[in-house]
Amino acid sequence: MTNVYSVAPFPTYRLIPSQFPPIGLFDTIATAADLLAVMDLVGWTNDRLVAGRIARLPQHEWVYGRPNASIVMAAFLHVSPTGMRFNSPELGAWYTVAEIETAAAEVGHHLRREAVARNIPEMRRIYRSYSTRLDGLYLDIRGQQAERPDLYATDRHDASQRLGEAIRASDGAGIVYDSLRRCCQRLLQGSWLAAGTGSLL
């Protein structure tokens, strides 16, 4: 199978629960050295910010010194214990979508799963929407569910995580894929590993 690469749609969207207020830790830092010093201090009180994660993200991909840098960096530093579809637990990814409706479908899916796991009848959260522009060419696996079922499996992510980590290791931009809820894409843009729906990135 020949690999196909595509540009990312513009704009792309990411929904983040408003319960996590934007703390501009990275927004006003001027240098990489300052970022390391702040990370060291924050690590004393926030065990989710693991020094190993920032060290694993190449320094040229750190986002700092601009508005919303903390939102981007949080996606890499606050990681699910099992990882996600295309990233391992060692380092997070920036998942985003090309259509806000797809972002809502993805959020709804994960809220339903959480409600079932917690055995509660319903959940409500307020989300903030962020829009992004992603550069680069992305491995495009849309429409390949039949040819690559391991990457679209609903019960495991071992194959898709290996692919995502291989792309990250090769400095690839990312992956565009079909959402299991709608149409989804995941992108790895420099340090912006993204995923999404529809034209999810």
N, CA, C and O atoms as a DFTB+ gen file, in Angstrom:
804 C
 N C O
     1  1       0.835      -1.165       0.000
     2  2       0.000       0.000       0.000
     3  2       0.893       1.246       0.000
     4  3       1.797       1.377       0.825
     5  1       0.625       2.144      -0.929
     6  2       1.392       3.378      -1.032
     7  2       0.852       4.412      -0.054
     8  3      -0.358       4.624       0.033
     9  1       1.738       5.043       0.667
    10  2       1.311       6.079       1.607
    11  2       0.933       7.346       0.866
    12  3       1.605       7.743      -0.086
    13  1      -0.143       7.979       1.304
    14  2      -0.619       9.238       0.744
    15  2      -0.508      10.291       1.838
    16  3      -0.814      10.021       3.000
    17  1      -0.072      11.486       1.468
    18  2       0.066      12.578       2.427
    19  2      -0.814      13.742       1.996
    20  3      -0.943      14.033       0.807
    21  1      -1.419      14.403       2.980
    22  2      -2.335      15.515       2.718
    23  2      -2.017      16.687       3.635
    24  3      -1.420      16.516       4.698
    25  1      -2.427      17.886       3.206
    26  2      -2.312      19.050       4.083
    27  2      -3.461      19.008       5.082
    28  3      -4.481      18.362       4.845
    29  1      -3.287      19.689       6.174
    30  2      -4.332      19.749       7.203
    31  2      -5.415      20.728       6.784
    32  3      -5.125      21.756       6.172
    33  1      -6.658      20.413       7.109
    34  2      -7.720      21.379       6.850
    35  2      -7.504      22.635       7.692
    36  3      -6.773      22.608       8.681
    37  1      -8.130      23.713       7.301
    38  2      -8.064      24.951       8.074
    39  2      -9.446      25.572       8.109
    40  3     -10.103      25.654       7.071
    41  1      -9.907      26.010       9.268
    42  2      -9.278      25.838      10.572
    43  2      -9.574      24.454      11.135
    44  3     -10.382      23.706      10.585
    45  1      -8.915      24.129      12.225
    46  2      -9.249      22.918      12.980
    47  2      -9.669      23.357      14.379
    48  3      -9.356      24.464      14.817
    49  1     -10.386      22.468      15.073
    50  2     -10.971      22.822      16.367
    51  2     -10.628      21.789      17.431
    52  3     -10.463      20.601      17.155
    53  1     -10.529      22.287      18.649
    54  2     -10.331      21.422      19.816
    55  2     -11.215      21.963      20.937
    56  3     -11.227      23.166      21.196
    57  1     -11.948      21.081      21.594
    58  2     -12.785      21.452      22.730
    59  2     -12.098      21.011      24.018
    60  3     -11.646      19.872      24.131
    61  1     -12.025      21.921      24.987
    62  2     -11.376      21.632      26.267
    63  2     -12.352      22.003      27.378
    64  3     -12.920      23.094      27.355
    65  1     -12.558      21.108      28.356
    66  2     -13.489      21.423      29.444
    67  2     -13.102      22.720      30.156
    68  3     -11.932      22.951      30.461
    69  1     -14.096      23.552      30.413
    70  2     -13.846      24.827      31.098
    71  2     -13.456      24.636      32.551
    72  3     -13.012      25.585      33.197
    73  1     -13.613      23.419      33.085
    74  2     -13.181      23.168      34.464
    75  2     -11.672      23.286      34.575
    76  3     -11.136      23.438      35.673
    77  1     -10.981      23.217      33.436
    78  2      -9.535      23.401      33.420
    79  2      -9.262      24.812      32.916
    80  3      -9.088      25.007      31.713
    81  1      -9.220      25.808      33.814
    82  2      -9.029      27.180      33.345
    83  2      -7.668      27.337      32.690
    84  3      -6.694      26.711      33.107
    85  1      -7.606      28.170      31.669
    86  2      -6.315      28.362      31.007
    87  2      -5.339      29.089      31.925
    88  3      -5.524      30.266      32.234
    89  1      -4.324      28.395      32.347
    90  2      -3.267      28.992      33.163
    91  2      -2.093      29.201      32.227
    92  3      -1.547      28.240      31.685
    93  1      -1.704      30.447      32.036
    94  2      -0.725      30.786      31.015
    95  2       0.711      30.525      31.389
    96  3       1.570      31.378      31.165
    97  1       0.994      29.371      31.951
    98  2       2.349      29.035      32.375
    99  2       3.357      29.212      31.241
   100  3       4.435      29.764      31.458
   101  1       3.022      28.753      30.041
   102  2       3.959      28.797      28.922
   103  2       3.816      30.072      28.090
   104  3       4.687      30.386      27.278
   105  1       2.727      30.801      28.291
   106  2       2.415      31.934      27.425
   107  2       3.423      33.073      27.529
   108  3       3.687      33.751      26.536
   109  1       3.988      33.296      28.711
   110  2       4.862      34.457      28.911
   111  2       6.332      34.101      29.083
   112  3       7.151      34.982      29.339
   113  1       6.675      32.841      28.949
   114  2       8.078      32.424      29.077
   115  2       8.832      32.843      27.822
   116  3       8.346      32.661      26.706
   117  1      10.022      33.406      28.012
   118  2      10.760      33.966      26.885
   119  2      11.770      33.011      26.266
   120  3      12.039      33.100      25.068
   121  1      12.343      32.088      27.060
   122  2      13.395      31.214      26.535
   123  2      13.168      29.777      26.980
   124  3      12.431      29.509      27.929
   125  1      13.818      28.863      26.276
   126  2      13.735      27.449      26.653
   127  2      14.327      27.223      28.044
   128  3      13.826      26.387      28.797
   129  1      15.374      27.947      28.389
   130  2      15.975      27.806      29.725
   131  2      14.984      28.236      30.807
   132  3      14.884      27.592      31.852
   133  1      14.256      29.323      30.556
   134  2      13.228      29.755      31.509
   135  2      12.142      28.695      31.638
   136  3      11.646      28.436      32.734
   137  1      11.779      28.089      30.528
   138  2      10.745      27.061      30.554
   139  2      11.179      25.895      31.430
   140  3      10.379      25.384      32.213
   141  1      12.422      25.469      31.312
   142  2      12.921      24.364      32.141
   143  2      12.874      24.722      33.622
   144  3      12.511      23.889      34.452
   145  1      13.238      25.953      33.954
   146  2      13.214      26.377      35.357
   147  2      11.785      26.388      35.897
   148  3      11.543      25.940      37.017
   149  1      10.851      26.890      35.114
   150  2       9.454      26.924      35.547
   151  2       8.908      25.509      35.664
   152  3       8.176      25.207      36.606
   153  1       9.249      24.646      34.726
   154  2       8.797      23.252      34.785
   155  2       9.299      22.582      36.056
   156  3       8.578      21.798      36.673
   157  1      10.518      22.883      36.444
   158  2      11.067      22.305      37.667
   159  2      10.251      22.751      38.880
   160  3       9.913      21.933      39.736
   161  1       9.937      24.035      38.955
   162  2       9.136      24.547      40.070
   163  2       7.727      23.967      40.067
   164  3       7.225      23.560      41.115
   165  1       7.089      23.925      38.911
   166  2       5.725      23.412      38.821
   167  2       5.692      21.934      39.182
   168  3       4.721      21.466      39.775
   169  1       6.726      21.204      38.837
   170  2       6.786      19.780      39.139
   171  2       6.722      19.474      40.623
   172  3       6.357      18.363      41.008
   173  1       7.071      20.442      41.465
   174  2       6.996      20.228      42.910
   175  2       5.557      20.084      43.384
   176  3       5.293      19.384      44.361
   177  1       4.634      20.732      42.707
   178  2       3.237      20.710      43.157
   179  2       2.287      20.044      42.172
   180  3       1.122      19.826      42.506
   181  1       2.740      19.719      40.993
   182  2       1.859      19.150      39.979
   183  2       2.524      17.909      39.409
   184  3       3.338      18.005      38.490
   185  1       2.179      16.737      39.951
   186  2       2.871      15.525      39.519
   187  2       2.482      15.103      38.107
   188  3       3.098      14.191      37.555
   189  1       1.471      15.745      37.501
   190  2       1.116      15.413      36.125
   191  2       2.116      16.011      35.140
   192  3       2.245      15.527      34.015
   193  1       2.809      17.037      35.546
   194  2       3.827      17.623      34.677
   195  2       5.126      16.873      34.923
   196  3       5.896      17.218      35.819
   197  1       5.355      15.872      34.141
   198  2       6.502      14.997      34.329
   199  2       7.670      15.514      33.496
   200  3       7.539      15.766      32.298
   201  1       8.821      15.666      34.162
   202  2      10.004      16.174      33.467
   203  2      10.366      15.308      32.272
   204  3      10.854      15.814      31.261
   205  1      10.132      14.016      32.380
   206  2      10.441      13.116      31.266
   207  2       9.648      13.427      30.017
   208  3      10.127      13.201      28.906
   209  1       8.434      13.946      30.184
   210  2       7.619      14.267      29.007
   211  2       8.177      15.480      28.274
   212  3       8.306      15.463      27.050
   213  1       8.505      16.521      29.010
   214  2       9.051      17.707      28.348
   215  2      10.392      17.366      27.712
   216  3      10.733      17.900      26.657
   217  1      11.154      16.479      28.350
   218  2      12.443      16.077      27.788
   219  2      12.255      15.253      26.514
   220  3      13.099      15.294      25.620
   221  1      11.159      14.511      26.429
   222  2      10.916      13.678      25.250
   223  2      10.462      14.509      24.050
   224  3      10.654      14.102      22.904
   225  1       9.872      15.650      24.306
   226  2       9.426      16.527      23.229
   227  2      10.623      17.358      22.780
   228  3      11.177      18.112      23.580
   229  1      11.032      17.238      21.521
   230  2      12.207      17.992      21.071
   231  2      12.057      19.485      21.367
   232  3      10.988      20.064      21.172
   233  1      13.128      20.089      21.834
   234  2      13.077      21.478      22.272
   235  2      12.587      22.417      21.170
   236  3      11.906      23.401      21.459
   237  1      12.921      22.127      19.916
   238  2      12.467      23.010      18.837
   239  2      10.950      22.929      18.627
   240  3      10.382      23.727      17.881
   241  1      10.299      21.973      19.283
   242  2       8.851      21.844      19.176
   243  2       8.112      22.398      20.395
   244  3       6.881      22.393      20.420
   245  1       8.833      22.868      21.391
   246  2       8.180      23.466      22.547
   247  2       7.450      24.726      22.099
   248  3       7.960      25.488      21.278
   249  1       6.273      24.936      22.635
   250  2       5.493      26.130      22.329
   251  2       5.481      26.993      23.584
   252  3       5.009      26.558      24.634
   253  1       5.997      28.207      23.480
   254  2       6.029      29.116      24.621
   255  2       6.169      30.543      24.114
   256  3       6.539      30.786      22.965
   257  1       5.860      31.481      25.005
   258  2       6.032      32.886      24.663
   259  2       4.974      33.455      23.749
   260  3       5.200      34.490      23.122
   261  1       3.815      32.807      23.653
   262  2       2.727      33.342      22.833
   263  2       1.389      32.929      23.437
   264  3       1.331      31.978      24.217
   265  1       0.323      33.627      23.087
   266  2      -0.989      33.290      23.649
   267  2      -1.364      31.830      23.381
   268  3      -1.109      31.291      22.304
   269  1      -1.965      31.220      24.376
   270  2      -2.465      29.839      24.314
   271  2      -1.369      28.779      24.229
   272  3      -1.668      27.613      23.972
   273  1      -0.126      29.153      24.438
   274  2       0.952      28.159      24.437
   275  2       0.703      27.100      25.507
   276  3       1.005      25.925      25.299
   277  1       0.157      27.507      26.641
   278  2      -0.105      26.549      27.721
   279  2      -1.151      25.521      27.323
   280  3      -1.072      24.364      27.738
   281  1      -2.130      25.928      26.525
   282  2      -3.160      25.001      26.047
   283  2      -2.513      23.925      25.177
   284  3      -2.825      22.742      25.310
   285  1      -1.624      24.334      24.299
   286  2      -0.953      23.384      23.410
   287  2      -0.057      22.445      24.213
   288  3      -0.120      21.228      24.042
   289  1       0.766      23.002      25.080
   290  2       1.707      22.175      25.829
   291  2       0.998      21.208      26.771
   292  3       1.486      20.100      26.998
   293  1      -0.145      21.610      27.322
   294  2      -0.891      20.715      28.216
   295  2      -1.286      19.427      27.505
   296  3      -1.326      18.363      28.123
   297  1      -1.577      19.515      26.215
   298  2      -1.956      18.310      25.464
   299  2      -0.825      17.283      25.447
   300  3      -1.080      16.080      25.375
   301  1       0.399      17.742      25.512
   302  2       1.544      16.837      25.491
   303  2       1.953      16.374      26.886
   304  3       2.458      15.263      27.050
   305  1       1.738      17.220      27.888
   306  2       2.237      16.922      29.227
   307  2       1.228      16.223      30.124
   308  3       1.623      15.541      31.070
   309  1      -0.050      16.374      29.857
   310  2      -1.102      15.731      30.650
   311  2      -1.644      14.566      29.833
   312  3      -2.469      14.760      28.940
   313  1      -1.191      13.382      30.131
   314  2      -1.433      12.219      29.275
   315  2      -2.271      11.175      29.997
   316  3      -2.101      10.939      31.193
   317  1      -3.173      10.558      29.256
   318  2      -3.941       9.431      29.792
   319  2      -2.981       8.309      30.169
   320  3      -1.999       8.083      29.462
   321  1      -3.243       7.601      31.266
   322  2      -2.353       6.506      31.684
   323  2      -2.184       5.414      30.630
   324  3      -1.199       4.677      30.660
   325  1      -3.127       5.302      29.707
   326  2      -3.015       4.285      28.647
   327  2      -2.690       4.901      27.296
   328  3      -2.642       4.191      26.292
   329  1      -2.467       6.204      27.253
   330  2      -2.256       6.876      25.986
   331  2      -3.589       7.086      25.286
   332  3      -4.652       6.901      25.878
   333  1      -3.520       7.472      24.024
   334  2      -4.730       7.632      23.222
   335  2      -4.525       6.873      21.914
   336  3      -3.596       6.075      21.798
   337  1      -5.377       7.115      20.944
   338  2      -5.323       6.305      19.727
   339  2      -3.924       6.303      19.103
   340  3      -3.409       5.232      18.782
   341  1      -3.304       7.454      18.925
   342  2      -2.022       7.505      18.222
   343  2      -0.852       7.965      19.085
   344  3       0.222       8.249      18.554
   345  1      -1.027       8.044      20.377
   346  2       0.113       8.380      21.236
   347  2       0.150       7.453      22.440
   348  3      -0.884       7.031      22.959
   349  1       1.360       7.149      22.867
   350  2       1.569       6.290      24.034
   351  2       1.420       7.130      25.303
   352  3       1.272       8.350      25.221
   353  1       1.457       6.491      26.475
   354  2       1.356       7.249      27.726
   355  2       2.586       8.106      28.029
   356  3       2.541       8.947      28.927
   357  1       3.673       7.909      27.302
   358  2       4.905       8.645      27.595
   359  2       4.842      10.112      27.188
   360  3       5.524      10.944      27.786
   361  1       4.036      10.442      26.181
   362  2       3.945      11.824      25.707
   363  2       2.611      11.994      25.004
   364  3       2.235      11.179      24.162
   365  1       1.905      13.048      25.350
   366  2       0.593      13.281      24.768
   367  2       0.657      13.777      23.338
   368  3       1.720      13.798      22.716
   369  1      -0.495      14.175      22.827
   370  2      -0.618      14.616      21.445
   371  2      -1.677      15.703      21.356
   372  3      -2.531      15.821      22.235
   373  1      -1.619      16.480      20.317
   374  2      -2.618      17.511      20.055
   375  2      -3.626      16.923      19.085
   376  3      -3.322      16.720      17.910
   377  1      -4.822      16.649      19.578
   378  2      -5.900      16.111      18.750
   379  2      -6.856      17.247      18.424
   380  3      -7.255      17.997      19.316
   381  1      -7.222      17.380      17.174
   382  2      -8.098      18.462      16.756
   383  2      -8.939      17.994      15.576
   384  3      -8.645      16.961      14.976
   385  1      -9.977      18.741      15.243
   386  2     -10.904      18.335      14.187
   387  2     -11.134      19.470      13.203
   388  3     -10.911      20.638      13.524
   389  1     -11.577      19.124      12.014
   390  2     -11.843      20.134      10.997
   391  2     -13.252      20.695      11.103
   392  3     -13.543      21.758      10.553
   393  1     -14.120      19.993      11.800
   394  2     -15.503      20.459      11.936
   395  2     -15.879      20.463      13.414
   396  3     -15.655      19.481      14.123
   397  1     -16.446      21.565      13.869
   398  2     -16.810      21.676      15.281
   399  2     -17.836      20.615      15.668
   400  3     -17.854      20.161      16.812
   401  1     -18.696      20.212      14.719
   402  2     -19.686      19.170      15.002
   403  2     -19.009      17.843      15.326
   404  3     -19.489      17.082      16.165
   405  1     -17.915      17.578      14.670
   406  2     -17.170      16.355      14.945
   407  2     -16.541      16.426      16.328
   408  3     -16.520      15.433      17.056
   409  1     -16.031      17.595      16.693
   410  2     -15.477      17.766      18.041
   411  2     -16.552      17.477      19.080
   412  3     -16.287      16.815      20.084
   413  1     -17.766      17.971      18.845
   414  2     -18.870      17.719      19.776
   415  2     -19.206      16.231      19.828
   416  3     -19.480      15.697      20.903
   417  1     -19.189      15.554      18.676
   418  2     -19.469      14.112      18.651
   419  2     -18.410      13.339      19.432
   420  3     -18.738      12.407      20.166
   421  1     -17.156      13.715      19.280
   422  2     -16.078      13.049      20.009
   423  2     -16.209      13.288      21.518
   424  3     -16.074      12.357      22.311
   425  1     -16.471      14.529      21.904
   426  2     -16.644      14.852      23.322
   427  2     -17.823      14.070      23.893
   428  3     -17.731      13.512      24.987
   429  1     -18.933      14.030      23.150
   430  2     -20.107      13.287      23.607
   431  2     -19.809      11.820      23.830
   432  3     -20.254      11.235      24.817
   433  1     -19.062      11.226      22.923
   434  2     -18.684       9.814      23.059
   435  2     -17.911       9.583      24.358
   436  3     -18.211       8.655      25.110
   437  1     -16.925      10.425      24.614
   438  2     -16.093      10.229      25.804
   439  2     -16.856      10.545      27.093
   440  3     -16.609       9.916      28.122
   441  1     -17.777      11.507      27.051
   442  2     -18.614      11.766      28.227
   443  2     -19.518      10.576      28.520
   444  3     -19.697      10.207      29.681
   445  1     -20.093       9.968      27.472
   446  2     -20.928       8.779      27.676
   447  2     -20.124       7.654      28.307
   448  3     -20.594       6.992      29.232
   449  1     -18.919       7.438      27.810
   450  2     -18.075       6.384      28.381
   451  2     -17.779       6.658      29.851
   452  3     -17.824       5.748      30.678
   453  1     -17.476       7.915      30.174
   454  2     -17.184       8.263      31.566
   455  2     -18.419       8.073      32.445
   456  3     -18.310       7.569      33.563
   457  1     -19.595       8.472      31.949
   458  2     -20.831       8.308      32.726
   459  2     -21.102       6.836      33.010
   460  3     -21.482       6.478      34.125
   461  1     -20.909       5.989      32.016
   462  2     -21.106       4.544      32.210
   463  2     -20.105       4.013      33.228
   464  3     -20.475       3.260      34.129
   465  1     -18.843       4.400      33.089
   466  2     -17.807       3.917      34.009
   467  2     -18.082       4.364      35.446
   468  3     -17.776       3.638      36.392
   469  1     -18.657       5.553      35.610
   470  2     -18.949       6.078      36.949
   471  2     -20.353       5.712      37.416
   472  3     -20.745       6.032      38.538
   473  1     -21.106       5.041      36.552
   474  2     -22.468       4.594      36.868
   475  2     -23.371       5.766      37.273
   476  3     -24.066       5.721      38.288
   477  1     -23.334       6.813      36.445
   478  2     -24.215       7.957      36.674
   479  2     -25.080       8.160      35.431
   480  3     -24.639       7.863      34.320
   481  1     -26.319       8.666      35.605
   482  2     -27.245       8.733      34.478
   483  2     -26.896       9.771      33.423
   484  3     -27.233       9.585      32.254
   485  1     -26.236      10.851      33.797
   486  2     -25.864      11.862      32.805
   487  2     -24.707      12.687      33.323
   488  3     -24.422      12.727      34.520
   489  1     -24.046      13.350      32.376
   490  2     -22.944      14.251      32.704
   491  2     -23.100      15.508      31.870
   492  3     -23.547      15.456      30.724
   493  1     -22.731      16.630      32.451
   494  2     -22.749      17.897      31.726
   495  2     -21.446      18.627      32.029
   496  3     -20.974      18.661      33.166
   497  1     -20.886      19.203      30.982
   498  2     -19.687      20.017      31.140
   499  2     -19.757      21.167      30.148
   500  3     -20.396      21.071      29.101
   501  1     -19.105      22.223      30.492
   502  2     -18.982      23.361      29.581
   503  2     -17.582      23.307      28.982
   504  3     -16.600      23.072      29.686
   505  1     -17.507      23.529      27.671
   506  2     -16.236      23.451      26.956
   507  2     -15.891      24.787      26.305
   508  3     -16.770      25.563      25.930
   509  1     -14.610      25.030      26.183
   510  2     -14.100      26.139      25.384
   511  2     -13.632      25.565      24.059
   512  3     -13.119      24.447      24.001
   513  1     -13.811      26.334      22.998
   514  2     -13.368      25.904      21.674
   515  2     -12.127      26.702      21.280
   516  3     -12.084      27.924      21.420
   517  1     -11.129      25.992      20.788
   518  2      -9.915      26.621      20.269
   519  2      -9.796      26.267      18.795
   520  3     -10.077      25.135      18.401
   521  1      -9.383      27.229      17.982
   522  2      -9.151      26.930      16.567
   523  2      -7.656      27.057      16.284
   524  3      -6.956      27.868      16.889
   525  1      -7.193      26.238      15.356
   526  2      -5.758      26.191      15.059
   527  2      -5.516      26.112      13.562
   528  3      -6.396      25.750      12.782
   529  1      -4.300      26.461      13.192
   530  2      -3.812      26.261      11.829
   531  2      -2.607      25.329      11.951
   532  3      -1.690      25.595      12.728
   533  1      -2.610      24.251      11.196
   534  2      -1.523      23.274      11.246
   535  2      -0.825      23.222       9.899
   536  3      -1.473      23.169       8.853
   537  1       0.486      23.237       9.930
   538  2       1.280      23.183       8.709
   539  2       1.819      21.781       8.494
   540  3       1.798      20.954       9.405
   541  1       2.298      21.518       7.300
   542  2       2.948      20.252       7.003
   543  2       2.071      19.305       6.211
   544  3       0.918      19.602       5.899
   545  1       2.651      18.157       5.894
   546  2       1.935      17.078       5.205
   547  2       1.737      15.941       6.188
   548  3       2.647      15.589       6.939
   549  1       0.542      15.369       6.177
   550  2       0.147      14.353       7.145
   551  2      -0.155      13.039       6.448
   552  3      -0.766      13.015       5.380
   553  1       0.278      11.950       7.060
   554  2      -0.081      10.630       6.548
   555  2      -1.600      10.538       6.555
   556  3      -2.228      10.711       7.599
   557  1      -2.189      10.269       5.403
   558  2      -3.647      10.274       5.248
   559  2      -4.146       8.837       5.152
   560  3      -3.949       8.170       4.136
   561  1      -4.797       8.363       6.218
   562  2      -5.321       6.989       6.222
   563  2      -6.850       6.984       6.205
   564  3      -7.474       5.992       6.582
   565  1      -7.452       8.094       5.766
   566  2      -8.912       8.132       5.657
   567  2      -9.364       7.121       4.615
   568  3      -8.712       6.916       3.591
   569  1     -10.503       6.494       4.906
   570  2     -11.068       5.520       3.980
   571  2     -10.353       4.183       3.977
   572  3     -10.600       3.362       3.093
   573  1      -9.473       3.937       4.939
   574  2      -8.699       2.695       4.968
   575  2      -9.080       1.789       6.141
   576  3      -8.266       0.984       6.595
   577  1     -10.307       1.919       6.628
   578  2     -10.731       1.086       7.755
   579  2     -10.656      -0.395       7.409
   580  3     -10.241      -1.200       8.242
   581  1     -11.053      -0.769       6.191
   582  2     -11.028      -2.184       5.795
   583  2      -9.596      -2.672       5.607
   584  3      -9.269      -3.794       5.995
   585  1      -8.738      -1.838       5.013
   586  2      -7.350      -2.239       4.753
   587  2      -6.477      -2.194       6.008
   588  3      -5.495      -2.930       6.104
   589  1      -6.824      -1.343       6.963
   590  2      -6.000      -1.166       8.163
   591  2      -6.863      -1.195       9.425
   592  3      -6.877      -0.233      10.192
   593  1      -7.581      -2.299       9.636
   594  2      -8.498      -2.357      10.784
   595  2      -7.787      -2.211      12.127
   596  3      -8.392      -1.759      13.099
   597  1      -6.514      -2.588      12.193
   598  2      -5.781      -2.472      13.453
   599  2      -5.636      -1.014      13.898
   600  3      -5.551      -0.736      15.094
   601  1      -5.607      -0.083      12.937
   602  2      -5.473       1.330      13.286
   603  2      -6.798       1.942      13.737
   604  3      -6.822       2.988      14.384
   605  1      -7.901       1.273      13.387
   606  2      -9.235       1.770      13.731
   607  2      -9.916       0.928      14.810
   608  3     -11.102       1.121      15.078
   609  1      -9.203       0.017      15.423
   610  2      -9.794      -0.870      16.438
   611  2     -10.382      -0.056      17.585
   612  3      -9.794       0.933      18.024
   613  1     -11.549      -0.483      18.065
   614  2     -12.191       0.238      19.170
   615  2     -11.764      -0.290      20.536
   616  3     -11.959       0.383      21.548
   617  1     -11.188      -1.482      20.574
   618  2     -10.867      -2.109      21.858
   619  2      -9.381      -2.110      22.192
   620  3      -8.992      -2.583      23.260
   621  1      -8.557      -1.595      21.311
   622  2      -7.116      -1.557      21.584
   623  2      -6.462      -0.502      20.683
   624  3      -6.977      -0.169      19.616
   625  1      -5.328       0.005      21.137
   626  2      -4.627       1.041      20.382
   627  2      -3.159       0.704      20.167
   628  3      -2.374       1.588      19.825
   629  1      -2.772      -0.536      20.357
   630  2      -1.349      -0.865      20.249
   631  2      -0.797      -0.561      18.857
   632  3       0.261       0.057      18.746
   633  1      -1.481      -0.977      17.798
   634  2      -0.979      -0.749      16.437
   635  2      -1.002       0.737      16.085
   636  3      -0.045       1.252      15.507
   637  1      -2.081       1.421      16.429
   638  2      -2.172       2.847      16.089
   639  2      -1.165       3.669      16.903
   640  3      -0.611       4.643      16.396
   641  1      -0.928       3.283      18.157
   642  2       0.086       3.988      18.943
   643  2       1.478       3.771      18.356
   644  3       2.289       4.696      18.320
   645  1       1.753       2.559      17.900
   646  2       3.064       2.308      17.264
   647  2       3.230       3.190      16.029
   648  3       4.300       3.756      15.811
   649  1       2.173       3.308      15.218
   650  2       2.245       4.156      14.024
   651  2       2.477       5.614      14.426
   652  3       3.361       6.273      13.878
   653  1       1.697       6.115      15.368
   654  2       1.862       7.501      15.800
   655  2       3.244       7.782      16.350
   656  3       3.843       8.813      16.044
   657  1       3.752       6.870      17.160
   658  2       5.088       7.060      17.733
   659  2       6.177       6.948      16.665
   660  3       7.201       7.626      16.757
   661  1       5.970       6.103      15.657
   662  2       6.936       6.010      14.554
   663  2       6.961       7.317      13.765
   664  3       8.027       7.788      13.371
   665  1       5.796       7.895      13.538
   666  2       5.741       9.177      12.832
   667  2       6.399      10.261      13.674
   668  3       7.140      11.093      13.151
   669  1       6.130      10.254      14.970
   670  2       6.759      11.239      15.856
   671  2       8.283      11.087      15.807
   672  3       9.001      12.082      15.707
   673  1       8.773       9.855      15.877
   674  2      10.218       9.600      15.881
   675  2      10.883      10.029      14.576
   676  3      12.058      10.397      14.567
   677  1      10.134       9.984      13.473
   678  2      10.703      10.355      12.173
   679  2      10.494      11.834      11.856
   680  3      10.768      12.275      10.740
   681  1      10.012      12.600      12.831
   682  2       9.722      14.026      12.648
   683  2       8.615      14.270      11.629
   684  3       8.562      15.329      11.005
   685  1       7.729      13.283      11.462
   686  2       6.595      13.458      10.558
   687  2       5.615      14.473      11.115
   688  3       5.597      14.742      12.317
   689  1       4.798      15.036      10.233
   690  2       3.842      16.067      10.655
   691  2       2.670      15.478      11.418
   692  3       2.174      16.108      12.351
   693  1       2.210      14.282      11.047
   694  2       1.083      13.700      11.757
   695  2       0.271      12.754      10.910
   696  3       0.730      12.261       9.879
   697  1      -0.955      12.505      11.364
   698  2      -1.841      11.530      10.725
   699  2      -3.217      12.155      10.560
   700  3      -3.720      12.822      11.464
   701  1      -3.816      11.935       9.405
   702  2      -5.202      12.312       9.163
   703  2      -5.974      11.005       9.053
   704  3      -5.612      10.129       8.268
   705  1      -7.054      10.871       9.853
   706  2      -7.800       9.614       9.838
   707  2      -9.284       9.857      10.025
   708  3      -9.702      10.953      10.401
   709  1     -10.075       8.834       9.761
   710  2     -11.525       8.921       9.920
   711  2     -11.901       8.706      11.375
   712  3     -11.398       7.795      12.032
   713  1     -12.791       9.556      11.868
   714  2     -13.294       9.409      13.226
   715  2     -14.170       8.177      13.311
   716  3     -14.865       7.830      12.356
   717  1     -14.136       7.530      14.438
   718  2     -15.046       6.411      14.657
   719  2     -16.432       6.923      15.020
   720  3     -17.408       6.179      14.921
   721  1     -16.536       8.180      15.439
   722  2     -17.827       8.782      15.754
   723  2     -18.368       9.520      14.552
   724  3     -19.581       9.554      14.344
   725  1     -17.509      10.104      13.768
   726  2     -17.854      10.877      12.597
   727  2     -16.731      10.644      11.609
   728  3     -16.448       9.492      11.282
   729  1     -16.083      11.679      11.123
   730  2     -14.891      11.527      10.297
   731  2     -13.754      12.173      11.050
   732  3     -13.863      13.334      11.443
   733  1     -12.689      11.474      11.258
   734  2     -11.685      11.982      12.181
   735  2     -10.304      11.995      11.570
   736  3     -10.007      11.219      10.662
   737  1      -9.455      12.887      12.075
   738  2      -8.070      12.943      11.663
   739  2      -7.206      13.219      12.869
   740  3      -7.638      13.843      13.839
   741  1      -6.028      12.764      12.796
   742  2      -5.094      13.066      13.862
   743  2      -3.855      13.625      13.218
   744  3      -3.386      13.089      12.214
   745  1      -3.320      14.673      13.761
   746  2      -2.167      15.318      13.168
   747  2      -1.009      15.381      14.131
   748  3      -1.172      15.505      15.345
   749  1       0.135      15.293      13.559
   750  2       1.368      15.463      14.305
   751  2       2.068      16.598      13.602
   752  3       2.770      16.354      12.621
   753  1       1.916      17.799      14.045
   754  2       2.515      18.935      13.362
   755  2       3.677      19.405      14.207
   756  3       3.493      20.089      15.214
   757  1       4.868      19.035      13.793
   758  2       5.995      19.382      14.630
   759  2       5.683      18.826      15.989
   760  3       5.510      17.616      16.136
   761  1       5.606      19.667      16.976
   762  2       5.217      19.171      18.285
   763  2       3.714      19.069      18.397
   764  3       3.201      18.604      19.415
   765  1       2.999      19.494      17.377
   766  2       1.551      19.454      17.451
   767  2       1.041      18.168      16.864
   768  3       0.631      18.137      15.704
   769  1       1.056      17.123      17.626
   770  2       0.487      15.861      17.197
   771  2      -1.001      16.032      17.352
   772  3      -1.484      16.274      18.458
   773  1      -1.737      15.913      16.270
   774  2      -3.151      16.224      16.377
   775  2      -4.011      15.124      15.822
   776  3      -3.587      14.353      14.960
   777  1      -5.202      15.060      16.314
   778  2      -6.149      14.096      15.810
   779  2      -7.505      14.716      15.792
   780  3      -7.799      15.626      16.567
   781  1      -8.335      14.225      14.907
   782  2      -9.644      14.813      14.874
   783  2     -10.644      14.034      14.081
   784  3     -10.447      12.854      13.792
   785  1     -11.735      14.703      13.723
   786  2     -12.878      14.081      13.095
   787  2     -13.310      14.790      11.842
   788  3     -12.956      15.948      11.616
   789  1     -14.091      14.082      11.009
   790  2     -14.543      14.686       9.770
   791  2     -13.265      14.996       9.092
   792  3     -12.578      14.117       8.571
   793  1     -12.959      16.208       9.101
   794  2     -11.586      16.554       8.850
   795  2     -11.071      16.840      10.234
   796  3     -10.743      17.979      10.569
   797  1     -11.003      15.824      11.017
   798  2     -10.496      15.994      12.368
   799  2      -9.011      16.013      12.293
   800  3      -8.402      15.225      11.570
   801  1      -8.444      16.871      13.004
   802  2      -6.999      16.913      13.065
   803  2      -6.607      16.931      14.495
   804  3      -5.417      16.967      14.808
